[in-house]
């Protein structure tokens, strides 16, 4: 049956396209952004919920999102909460971190480092994995479909 390979292939294609768009957007943000030093002043707790067991059960986790204050090149003080949260706080209050921000939209800031590339890497990585699974399934299907070939 070749349908699982086709389904994985379609999913891979969608994930790779979305991953490419995310990589492009992130690369644009990184190339246009300014880097400065900010200070973690607090943490904001947010509940992140997901479905499990065929959508019959909802599981929620409390995630800690750092709240950072930094000063722009124009001297404006900006306070923002990172979009990336973790189970336990990765940065202590008072800790200094590198921050990326756009000069025309300083509130659209993020802690510099792997977090900036996290979403593109996950989506593109899943696209590659799905593509490899699809290729394996389709190669296996067509090998079995040919008479006299094992």
Secondary structure, DSSP 4 states (H G I P E B T S, - for coil): --HHHHHHHHHHHHHHHHHHHHHHHHHHHHHH-EEEEEEEEEEEEEEEEEEETTTTEEEEEEEEEEEEEEE-TTS-EEEEEEEEEESS-SS-TT-EEEEEEETTEEEEEEESSHHHHHHHHHHHHHHHHHHHHHHHHHHHHHHHHSTT--
